[in-house]
Amino acid sequence: MLLIDLDPQGNASTSLGIARSERSPGAYEFLLGLSPLDDCVRPSKIPNLAVIPASTSLAGAEIELIDMERREHRLVEALKGDGATGDARTRWTTVLIDCPPSLGLVTLNALVAVDAVLVPLQAEFLALEGIGALGTTIDRIKKRLNPRLHIVGVVLTMVDRRMTLSQQVEADVRAHYGELVFGTTIPRNVRIAEAPSHGLPVLIYDNACAGSQAYILLASEFIRRRRTAAEQAISHEPTS
């Protein structure tokens, strides 16, 4: 599996223990075609998980992309490679892309390159406005640039069931998005917040905590959904 960290904050890279001094060349150079794939990939502490880390240089990519040809397809073209390194999507069975919270050109490149979007939604009121804008953007990209694109699910995060607000947000999201919302929710959890400071995912830092157990359940639910979707796609294929 390959993880591409496209967020200039680099939180995914930090959580996987990649020091800031070791992040170049990384996602910035890969996206802009300045360095080949193999120079940008780093191993992680997770078996079979490779990472293209993020640096603060990605913040400037928004401006640099504006005047480039096929600016929305830079990541697609980088993933295809130059013939020497091969297509990244054939080297890894799964490519995950961690996007910045803004809907700029960097995020647009990710949405053009992927098949599916998994939306983490913080259980707070203002997050509801953000998911509405994301849904509109995805519809436009699907029509103009990437017909495969779809939302595979919405994950409620930082849920505190002691708070009425969390309960209200969850009820509103489930009423509006229905089965797109995963049954599993991720709770507010101190161990999740502590893990990045140790350069570890929470599942390694403390796999017995409530946050880790929730992520394990989420992964199981995600796999079941993808398997069901694949089976349904096969069953709807025309027979000769």
TORNUBA-23186 format. One line per 4 residues: number of its first residue (from 1); their letters; for each residue x, y, z of N, C-alpha, C. Coordinates in nm, 2 decimals, always signed. Each point is the difference from the previous one (the first is absolute). Layout:
# residues N
NUM = a = X Y Z X Y Z X Y Z; ...
//
This chain:
# residues 240
1 = mlli = +0.08 -0.12 +0.00 -0.08 +0.12 +0.00 +0.09 +0.12 +0.00; -0.04 +0.10 -0.07 +0.07 +0.13 -0.01 -0.09 +0.11 +0.05; +0.05 +0.08 +0.09 -0.07 +0.12 +0.06 +0.07 +0.13 -0.06; -0.07 +0.08 -0.06 +0.05 +0.13 -0.05 -0.05 +0.11 +0.09
5 = dldp = +0.08 +0.07 +0.07 -0.04 +0.11 +0.09 +0.01 +0.13 -0.08; -0.12 +0.05 -0.03 +0.00 +0.13 -0.08 -0.04 +0.12 +0.09; -0.01 -0.02 +0.13 -0.03 +0.11 +0.09 +0.13 +0.07 +0.04; +0.02 +0.13 -0.03 +0.12 +0.07 +0.04 +0.03 -0.01 +0.15
9 = qgna = -0.10 -0.02 +0.08 +0.02 -0.02 +0.15 +0.08 -0.13 +0.03; -0.02 -0.10 -0.09 +0.08 -0.12 +0.01 -0.04 -0.09 +0.12; -0.12 +0.01 +0.05 -0.04 -0.08 +0.12 +0.01 -0.15 -0.02; -0.03 -0.04 -0.12 +0.01 -0.15 -0.03 +0.14 -0.04 +0.00
13 = stsl = +0.09 +0.08 -0.05 +0.14 -0.03 +0.00 +0.06 -0.01 +0.14; -0.04 +0.10 +0.08 +0.04 +0.01 +0.14 -0.05 -0.12 +0.08; -0.12 -0.04 -0.02 -0.06 -0.12 +0.07 +0.06 -0.13 -0.04; +0.07 +0.00 -0.11 +0.07 -0.12 -0.05 +0.15 +0.00 +0.03
17 = giar = +0.04 +0.11 +0.08 +0.14 +0.00 +0.05 +0.10 +0.05 -0.10; -0.04 +0.08 -0.10 +0.09 +0.05 -0.10 +0.04 +0.14 +0.04; +0.13 +0.01 +0.03 +0.05 +0.13 +0.05 -0.01 +0.11 -0.11; -0.02 +0.12 +0.04 -0.01 +0.11 -0.10 +0.12 +0.02 -0.08
21 = sers = +0.12 -0.04 +0.05 +0.12 +0.01 -0.07 +0.02 -0.11 -0.11; -0.10 -0.09 +0.00 +0.01 -0.12 -0.09 -0.11 +0.00 -0.10; -0.07 +0.12 -0.02 -0.12 +0.00 -0.08 +0.02 +0.06 -0.14; +0.13 +0.03 -0.04 +0.03 +0.05 -0.13 +0.11 -0.08 -0.06
25 = pgay = -0.02 -0.04 -0.13 -0.12 +0.02 -0.08 -0.12 -0.08 +0.05; -0.12 +0.05 -0.02 -0.12 -0.06 +0.05 -0.12 +0.03 -0.09; -0.11 +0.03 +0.06 -0.13 +0.02 -0.08 +0.01 +0.12 -0.08; +0.07 +0.11 +0.04 +0.01 +0.12 -0.07 +0.07 -0.03 -0.13
29 = efll = +0.12 -0.06 +0.01 +0.08 -0.03 -0.12 -0.06 -0.10 -0.09; -0.07 -0.09 +0.06 -0.07 -0.11 -0.08 -0.12 +0.07 -0.08; -0.08 +0.08 +0.06 -0.11 +0.06 -0.06 +0.04 +0.10 -0.12; +0.11 +0.07 +0.02 +0.04 +0.09 -0.10 +0.10 -0.06 -0.10
33 = glsp = +0.03 -0.13 +0.01 +0.08 -0.06 -0.10 +0.15 +0.03 +0.02; +0.04 +0.04 +0.12 +0.14 +0.04 +0.02 +0.09 -0.12 +0.04; -0.07 -0.11 +0.05 +0.08 -0.12 +0.04 -0.08 -0.12 -0.03; +0.06 -0.11 -0.04 -0.07 -0.12 -0.03 -0.06 -0.07 +0.12
37 = lddc = -0.08 -0.09 -0.03 -0.08 -0.07 +0.11 +0.10 -0.07 +0.10; +0.10 -0.07 -0.04 +0.08 -0.08 +0.09 +0.08 +0.10 +0.10; +0.03 +0.12 -0.05 +0.07 +0.09 +0.09 -0.09 +0.06 +0.10; -0.13 -0.01 -0.02 -0.09 +0.07 +0.09 -0.06 -0.09 +0.11
41 = vrps = +0.01 -0.13 -0.03 -0.07 -0.10 +0.09 +0.09 -0.03 +0.12; -0.06 -0.01 +0.12 +0.07 -0.04 +0.12 -0.07 -0.12 +0.06; +0.08 -0.09 +0.06 -0.07 -0.11 +0.08 -0.06 +0.06 +0.13; -0.09 -0.07 +0.05 -0.06 +0.04 +0.13 +0.01 -0.11 +0.11
45 = kipn = -0.04 +0.03 +0.12 +0.01 -0.10 +0.10 -0.11 -0.11 -0.01; -0.09 +0.02 -0.09 -0.11 -0.09 -0.03 +0.05 -0.10 -0.11; +0.00 -0.13 +0.02 +0.03 -0.09 -0.10 -0.08 +0.02 -0.13; +0.07 +0.00 -0.11 -0.07 +0.01 -0.13 -0.07 +0.13 -0.03
49 = lavi = +0.04 +0.10 +0.08 -0.05 +0.14 -0.02 +0.11 +0.09 -0.04; +0.00 +0.05 -0.12 +0.10 +0.10 -0.04 -0.07 +0.14 +0.00; +0.08 +0.11 +0.01 -0.05 +0.13 +0.01 +0.08 +0.10 -0.09; -0.08 +0.09 -0.06 +0.06 +0.11 -0.07 -0.03 +0.12 +0.10
53 = past = +0.09 +0.05 +0.07 -0.03 +0.09 +0.11 -0.02 +0.14 -0.05; -0.06 +0.08 +0.09 -0.03 +0.14 -0.03 +0.09 +0.09 +0.06; +0.03 +0.12 -0.06 +0.08 +0.11 +0.06 -0.08 +0.13 -0.02; +0.04 +0.10 +0.07 -0.06 +0.13 -0.01 +0.00 +0.06 -0.14
57 = slag = +0.09 -0.05 -0.08 +0.01 +0.04 -0.14 -0.13 -0.01 -0.08; -0.08 -0.10 +0.05 -0.13 -0.02 -0.07 -0.09 +0.12 +0.00; +0.02 +0.08 +0.11 -0.08 +0.12 +0.00 +0.02 +0.09 -0.12; +0.12 +0.00 -0.05 +0.03 +0.08 -0.12 -0.04 -0.06 -0.13
61 = aeie = -0.03 -0.13 +0.01 -0.04 -0.07 -0.13 -0.13 +0.05 -0.05; -0.09 +0.05 +0.08 -0.13 +0.06 -0.04 +0.03 +0.11 -0.11; +0.10 +0.09 +0.03 +0.03 +0.11 -0.09 +0.08 -0.05 -0.12; +0.09 -0.10 +0.02 +0.08 -0.04 -0.12 -0.08 -0.08 -0.10
65 = lidm = -0.11 -0.07 +0.05 -0.08 -0.08 -0.09 -0.09 +0.09 -0.09; -0.03 +0.12 +0.04 -0.09 +0.09 -0.08 +0.04 +0.01 -0.15; +0.13 +0.02 -0.02 +0.04 +0.03 -0.14 +0.05 -0.13 -0.08; -0.02 -0.11 +0.06 +0.05 -0.13 -0.06 -0.11 -0.06 -0.09
69 = erre = +0.05 -0.06 -0.11 -0.09 -0.07 -0.09 -0.06 -0.12 +0.07; -0.12 -0.03 -0.03 -0.07 -0.11 +0.06 +0.02 -0.01 +0.15; -0.02 +0.12 +0.06 +0.03 +0.01 +0.15 -0.08 -0.09 +0.09; -0.12 -0.04 -0.05 -0.08 -0.09 +0.08 +0.04 -0.14 -0.01
73 = hrlv = +0.09 -0.03 -0.09 +0.04 -0.14 -0.03 +0.15 -0.03 +0.04; +0.06 +0.09 +0.07 +0.14 -0.02 +0.03 +0.02 -0.13 +0.09; -0.08 -0.02 +0.09 +0.01 -0.12 +0.09 -0.02 -0.13 -0.08; -0.10 +0.00 -0.09 -0.03 -0.11 -0.08 +0.12 -0.04 -0.09
77 = ealk = +0.06 +0.10 -0.06 +0.11 -0.02 -0.08 +0.13 -0.05 +0.08; +0.01 +0.06 +0.12 +0.11 -0.04 +0.08 -0.01 -0.15 +0.04; -0.13 -0.04 +0.03 -0.02 -0.14 +0.05 +0.02 -0.10 -0.12; -0.02 +0.05 -0.12 +0.02 -0.09 -0.12 +0.15 -0.02 -0.02
81 = gdga = +0.08 +0.09 +0.04 +0.15 -0.01 -0.01 +0.05 +0.03 -0.14; +0.13 -0.02 -0.02 +0.06 +0.03 -0.13 +0.04 -0.12 -0.08; -0.05 -0.11 +0.04 +0.04 -0.13 -0.07 +0.11 -0.07 +0.07; +0.08 +0.07 +0.06 +0.12 -0.07 +0.07 -0.05 -0.05 +0.14
85 = tgda = -0.08 +0.08 +0.07 -0.04 -0.05 +0.13 -0.13 -0.07 +0.00; -0.08 +0.02 -0.11 -0.13 -0.07 +0.00 -0.11 +0.07 +0.07; -0.12 -0.04 -0.02 -0.12 +0.06 +0.06 -0.01 -0.04 +0.14; -0.01 +0.10 +0.09 -0.01 -0.02 +0.14 -0.12 -0.09 +0.04
89 = rtrw = -0.10 +0.02 -0.08 -0.13 -0.08 +0.03 +0.01 -0.14 -0.03; +0.11 -0.04 -0.08 +0.02 -0.15 -0.02 +0.10 -0.05 +0.10; +0.08 +0.09 +0.06 +0.10 -0.05 +0.10 -0.06 -0.02 +0.13; -0.10 +0.08 +0.03 -0.07 -0.01 +0.13 -0.15 -0.03 -0.03
93 = ttvl = -0.06 -0.10 +0.08 -0.14 -0.03 -0.03 -0.09 +0.11 +0.05; +0.04 +0.08 +0.09 -0.08 +0.11 +0.05 +0.09 +0.12 +0.02; -0.05 +0.12 -0.05 +0.06 +0.13 +0.02 -0.09 +0.09 +0.07; +0.04 +0.04 +0.12 -0.08 +0.09 +0.08 +0.06 +0.14 -0.01
97 = idcp = -0.09 +0.10 +0.00 +0.05 +0.14 -0.01 -0.06 +0.08 +0.11; +0.08 +0.06 +0.09 -0.05 +0.08 +0.10 +0.00 +0.15 -0.05; -0.11 +0.06 +0.00 -0.02 +0.13 -0.07 +0.00 +0.11 +0.11; +0.04 +0.12 -0.04 -0.02 +0.12 +0.09 -0.14 +0.03 +0.02
101 = pslg = -0.04 +0.08 +0.10 -0.14 +0.03 +0.02 -0.06 +0.10 -0.09; +0.08 +0.06 -0.09 -0.05 +0.10 -0.09 -0.03 -0.07 -0.14; -0.09 +0.07 -0.08 -0.03 -0.06 -0.13 +0.07 +0.08 -0.11; +0.14 +0.00 +0.01 +0.08 +0.07 -0.10 +0.05 -0.10 -0.10
105 = lvtl = +0.10 +0.04 -0.08 +0.05 -0.07 -0.11 +0.07 -0.13 +0.04; +0.06 +0.00 +0.12 +0.06 -0.13 +0.05 -0.10 -0.10 +0.03; -0.11 +0.04 +0.07 -0.11 -0.10 +0.02 -0.06 -0.04 -0.13; -0.02 +0.10 -0.09 -0.06 -0.04 -0.13 +0.08 -0.10 -0.07
109 = nalv = +0.13 +0.01 +0.00 +0.09 -0.11 -0.06 -0.03 -0.13 +0.06; -0.02 -0.01 +0.13 -0.03 -0.12 +0.07 -0.13 -0.06 -0.05; -0.10 +0.09 -0.01 -0.13 -0.05 -0.03 -0.01 -0.05 -0.15; +0.08 +0.06 -0.08 +0.01 -0.05 -0.14 +0.07 -0.13 -0.01
113 = avda = +0.09 -0.03 +0.09 +0.08 -0.12 +0.00 -0.07 -0.12 +0.06; -0.09 +0.01 +0.09 -0.05 -0.11 +0.08 -0.13 -0.05 -0.06; -0.05 -0.11 +0.05 -0.13 -0.06 -0.03 -0.10 +0.04 +0.10; +0.04 +0.00 +0.13 -0.10 +0.02 +0.11 +0.05 +0.09 +0.10
117 = vlvp = -0.09 +0.07 +0.07 +0.03 +0.09 +0.11 -0.06 -0.04 +0.13; +0.09 -0.01 +0.10 -0.05 -0.03 +0.14 +0.01 +0.13 +0.07; -0.12 +0.05 +0.05 -0.01 +0.13 +0.06 +0.00 -0.01 +0.16; +0.10 +0.04 +0.07 +0.00 +0.01 +0.14 -0.08 +0.13 +0.04
121 = lqae = -0.10 -0.01 +0.09 -0.08 +0.12 +0.03 +0.00 +0.02 +0.15; +0.06 +0.11 +0.05 +0.00 +0.02 +0.14 -0.14 +0.03 +0.05; -0.03 -0.05 +0.11 -0.14 +0.01 +0.05 -0.02 +0.14 +0.06; +0.01 +0.10 -0.08 -0.03 +0.14 +0.04 -0.08 +0.07 -0.11
125 = flal = -0.07 +0.10 +0.03 -0.09 +0.07 -0.09 +0.06 +0.05 -0.13; +0.12 +0.07 +0.01 +0.06 +0.06 -0.11 +0.05 -0.10 -0.10; +0.03 -0.12 +0.04 +0.04 -0.10 -0.09 -0.11 -0.04 -0.10; -0.12 +0.02 +0.04 -0.11 -0.03 -0.09 +0.00 +0.08 -0.13
129 = egig = +0.04 +0.13 +0.02 +0.01 +0.09 -0.12 +0.11 -0.05 -0.09; +0.11 -0.05 +0.05 +0.11 -0.04 -0.08 -0.03 -0.12 -0.08; -0.08 -0.10 +0.05 -0.03 -0.12 -0.07 -0.10 +0.04 -0.12; -0.08 +0.10 +0.02 -0.09 +0.04 -0.11 +0.08 +0.05 -0.12
133 = algt = +0.10 +0.09 +0.03 +0.09 +0.05 -0.10 +0.08 -0.11 -0.07; +0.04 -0.10 +0.08 +0.08 -0.11 -0.06 -0.09 -0.08 -0.09; -0.12 -0.03 +0.04 -0.09 -0.07 -0.09 -0.03 +0.07 -0.13; -0.01 +0.13 +0.00 -0.02 +0.07 -0.13 +0.12 -0.01 -0.08
137 = tidr = +0.12 +0.02 +0.06 +0.13 -0.01 -0.08 +0.01 -0.14 -0.06; -0.03 -0.11 +0.07 +0.01 -0.13 -0.05 -0.09 -0.02 -0.12; -0.12 +0.05 +0.01 -0.10 -0.01 -0.11 +0.06 +0.06 -0.13; +0.06 +0.12 +0.02 +0.05 +0.07 -0.12 +0.12 -0.07 -0.06
141 = ikkr = +0.09 -0.06 +0.09 +0.12 -0.07 -0.05 -0.05 -0.13 -0.07; -0.10 -0.06 +0.05 -0.05 -0.12 -0.06 -0.05 +0.02 -0.14; -0.07 +0.11 -0.02 -0.05 +0.04 -0.13 +0.11 +0.04 -0.10; +0.10 +0.07 +0.05 +0.09 +0.06 -0.10 +0.14 -0.07 -0.01
145 = lnpr = +0.05 -0.06 +0.11 +0.13 -0.05 +0.01 +0.03 -0.14 +0.03; -0.09 -0.06 +0.09 +0.02 -0.13 +0.05 -0.13 -0.07 +0.02; -0.06 -0.07 -0.10 -0.13 -0.06 +0.01 +0.00 -0.12 +0.10; +0.11 -0.05 +0.05 +0.01 -0.11 +0.09 -0.03 +0.05 +0.15
149 = lhiv = +0.02 +0.13 +0.02 +0.01 +0.05 +0.13 -0.14 -0.01 +0.08; +0.01 -0.04 +0.12 -0.12 -0.01 +0.08 +0.04 +0.00 +0.15; -0.10 +0.03 +0.08 +0.02 +0.00 +0.15 -0.03 -0.14 +0.05; +0.10 -0.07 +0.06 -0.01 -0.13 +0.04 -0.06 -0.01 +0.14
153 = gvvl = +0.01 +0.11 +0.08 -0.06 +0.01 +0.13 +0.04 +0.12 +0.08; -0.07 +0.02 +0.10 +0.02 +0.12 +0.09 +0.03 -0.06 +0.14; +0.11 +0.04 +0.07 +0.04 -0.05 +0.13 -0.01 +0.11 +0.10; -0.08 -0.01 +0.10 -0.02 +0.10 +0.11 +0.12 -0.02 +0.09
157 = tmvd = +0.07 +0.11 +0.03 +0.12 -0.01 +0.08 -0.02 +0.10 +0.12; +0.09 -0.02 +0.10 +0.00 +0.09 +0.12 -0.14 +0.00 +0.06; -0.07 -0.11 +0.00 -0.13 -0.01 +0.06 +0.00 -0.01 +0.15; -0.07 +0.09 +0.07 -0.02 -0.01 +0.14 -0.15 -0.01 +0.03
161 = rrmt = -0.04 -0.12 +0.03 -0.14 -0.03 +0.02 -0.06 +0.06 +0.13; +0.09 +0.06 +0.08 -0.05 +0.07 +0.12 -0.05 +0.14 -0.04; +0.04 +0.05 -0.12 -0.04 +0.13 -0.04 -0.12 -0.01 -0.09; -0.10 +0.09 +0.02 -0.12 +0.00 -0.08 +0.04 +0.04 -0.14
165 = lsqq = +0.10 +0.09 -0.02 +0.03 +0.05 -0.13 +0.05 -0.12 -0.09; +0.08 -0.09 +0.06 +0.05 -0.12 -0.08 -0.12 -0.08 -0.04; -0.09 -0.02 +0.09 -0.12 -0.08 -0.04 -0.08 +0.06 -0.11; -0.02 +0.13 +0.01 -0.08 +0.07 -0.10 +0.07 +0.00 -0.14
169 = vead = +0.13 +0.02 +0.00 +0.08 +0.00 -0.13 -0.01 -0.14 -0.06; +0.02 -0.11 +0.08 -0.01 -0.13 -0.05 -0.14 -0.03 -0.05; -0.10 +0.04 +0.07 -0.14 -0.02 -0.05 -0.02 +0.07 -0.13; +0.04 +0.12 -0.02 -0.02 +0.08 -0.12 +0.08 -0.07 -0.12
173 = vrah = +0.12 -0.04 +0.03 +0.08 -0.06 -0.11 -0.06 -0.13 -0.04; -0.05 -0.08 +0.09 -0.06 -0.13 -0.04 -0.13 +0.02 -0.07; -0.07 +0.10 +0.04 -0.13 +0.03 -0.07 +0.02 +0.05 -0.14; +0.11 +0.07 -0.02 +0.03 +0.06 -0.14 +0.07 -0.10 -0.09
177 = ygel = +0.10 -0.07 +0.06 +0.08 -0.08 -0.09 -0.03 -0.15 +0.01; -0.09 -0.04 +0.09 -0.05 -0.14 +0.01 +0.11 -0.10 +0.01; +0.00 -0.10 -0.09 +0.09 -0.11 +0.01 +0.14 +0.03 -0.03; +0.03 +0.12 -0.06 +0.14 +0.04 -0.02 +0.07 +0.02 +0.13
181 = vfgt = -0.07 +0.03 +0.11 +0.07 +0.02 +0.13 +0.03 -0.14 +0.06; +0.13 -0.02 +0.04 +0.04 -0.12 +0.06 -0.07 -0.02 +0.14; -0.04 -0.12 +0.03 -0.05 -0.02 +0.13 +0.10 +0.02 +0.11; +0.12 -0.03 -0.03 +0.11 +0.02 +0.10 +0.04 +0.15 +0.01
185 = tipr = +0.01 +0.05 +0.12 +0.04 +0.14 +0.02 +0.13 +0.00 +0.08; +0.08 +0.11 -0.02 +0.13 +0.01 +0.08 -0.02 +0.09 +0.11; +0.03 -0.04 +0.12 -0.03 +0.09 +0.12 +0.12 +0.09 +0.03; -0.03 +0.11 +0.07 +0.11 +0.08 +0.06 +0.08 -0.09 +0.09
189 = nvri = +0.13 +0.00 -0.01 +0.08 -0.10 +0.07 +0.14 +0.06 +0.03; +0.04 +0.00 +0.12 +0.13 +0.06 +0.03 +0.11 -0.07 -0.07; -0.01 -0.14 -0.01 +0.11 -0.08 -0.05 +0.02 +0.03 -0.15; -0.11 +0.03 -0.07 +0.01 +0.04 -0.14 +0.08 +0.13 -0.01
193 = aeap = -0.03 +0.10 +0.09 +0.07 +0.13 -0.01 +0.15 -0.02 +0.04; +0.03 -0.09 +0.09 +0.14 -0.02 +0.04 +0.08 -0.07 -0.10; -0.05 -0.09 -0.08 +0.08 -0.09 -0.09 +0.09 +0.08 -0.09; -0.05 +0.10 -0.07 +0.09 +0.07 -0.10 +0.13 +0.06 +0.07
197 = shgl = -0.01 +0.04 +0.12 +0.12 +0.05 +0.07 +0.11 -0.10 +0.02; -0.04 -0.13 -0.02 +0.10 -0.11 +0.01 +0.03 -0.06 -0.14; -0.05 +0.07 -0.10 +0.03 -0.04 -0.14 -0.06 -0.14 -0.03; -0.12 -0.03 +0.06 -0.06 -0.13 -0.02 -0.15 +0.01 -0.02
201 = pvli = -0.06 -0.08 -0.09 -0.14 -0.01 -0.01 -0.06 -0.05 +0.13; -0.12 +0.04 +0.04 -0.06 -0.04 +0.13 -0.01 -0.15 +0.01; -0.01 -0.07 -0.11 -0.02 -0.15 +0.01 +0.13 -0.07 +0.05; +0.12 +0.07 -0.02 +0.12 -0.05 +0.05 +0.03 +0.06 +0.14
205 = ydna = -0.03 +0.12 +0.01 +0.02 +0.07 +0.13 -0.08 -0.06 +0.11; -0.12 -0.03 -0.02 -0.09 -0.06 +0.10 -0.12 -0.07 -0.07; +0.02 -0.13 -0.04 -0.11 -0.06 -0.07 -0.11 -0.04 +0.08; +0.01 +0.01 +0.13 -0.12 -0.04 +0.09 -0.09 +0.12 +0.03
209 = cags = +0.04 +0.12 -0.03 -0.08 +0.12 +0.04 -0.13 +0.01 -0.09; -0.09 +0.08 +0.05 -0.13 +0.01 -0.07 +0.02 +0.05 -0.14; +0.09 +0.09 -0.02 +0.02 +0.05 -0.14 +0.05 -0.10 -0.09; +0.10 -0.08 +0.04 +0.05 -0.11 -0.09 -0.11 -0.10 -0.03
213 = qayi = -0.07 -0.04 +0.10 -0.11 -0.10 -0.02 -0.10 +0.05 -0.10; -0.03 +0.13 +0.01 -0.10 +0.06 -0.10 +0.06 +0.00 -0.14; +0.13 +0.03 -0.02 +0.06 -0.01 -0.13 +0.01 -0.14 -0.05; +0.01 -0.10 +0.08 +0.00 -0.14 -0.04 -0.14 -0.03 -0.05
217 = llas = -0.10 +0.04 +0.07 -0.14 -0.03 -0.04 -0.03 +0.08 -0.14; +0.05 +0.12 -0.01 -0.02 +0.07 -0.12 +0.07 -0.07 -0.12; +0.12 -0.05 +0.02 +0.07 -0.07 -0.11 -0.08 -0.12 -0.04; -0.05 -0.07 +0.09 -0.08 -0.12 -0.03 -0.13 +0.04 -0.08
221 = efir = -0.06 +0.10 +0.05 -0.13 +0.05 -0.07 +0.04 +0.05 -0.14; +0.11 +0.07 -0.02 +0.04 +0.05 -0.13 +0.03 -0.12 -0.09; +0.07 -0.10 +0.04 +0.03 -0.12 -0.08 -0.13 -0.07 -0.04; -0.09 -0.01 +0.09 -0.13 -0.07 -0.03 -0.07 +0.08 -0.11
225 = rrrt = +0.00 +0.13 +0.01 -0.07 +0.08 -0.10 +0.06 -0.01 -0.13; +0.13 +0.00 -0.01 +0.07 -0.01 -0.13 -0.02 -0.13 -0.06; +0.00 -0.11 +0.08 -0.02 -0.13 -0.05 -0.14 -0.01 -0.06; -0.10 +0.05 +0.08 -0.14 -0.01 -0.05 -0.02 +0.08 -0.13
229 = aaeq = +0.07 +0.12 -0.01 -0.01 +0.08 -0.12 +0.06 -0.07 -0.12; +0.11 -0.07 +0.02 +0.07 -0.07 -0.10 -0.09 -0.12 -0.05; -0.06 -0.07 +0.09 -0.09 -0.11 -0.03 -0.12 +0.05 -0.08; -0.06 +0.11 +0.04 -0.11 +0.05 -0.07 +0.04 +0.05 -0.14
233 = aish = +0.12 +0.05 -0.02 +0.04 +0.05 -0.13 +0.02 -0.12 -0.09; +0.05 -0.11 +0.05 +0.01 -0.12 -0.08 -0.13 -0.06 -0.04; -0.10 +0.00 +0.10 -0.13 -0.06 -0.03 -0.08 +0.08 -0.11; +0.04 +0.13 -0.01 -0.07 +0.09 -0.10 +0.07 +0.00 -0.13
237 = epts = +0.11 -0.07 -0.02 +0.07 +0.00 -0.13 -0.08 -0.08 -0.10; -0.02 +0.06 -0.12 -0.07 -0.07 -0.10 +0.06 -0.14 -0.04; -0.08 -0.09 -0.02 +0.05 -0.14 -0.04 -0.01 -0.01 -0.16; +0.09 -0.07 -0.05 +0.00 -0.02 -0.15 -0.07 -0.12 -0.04
//
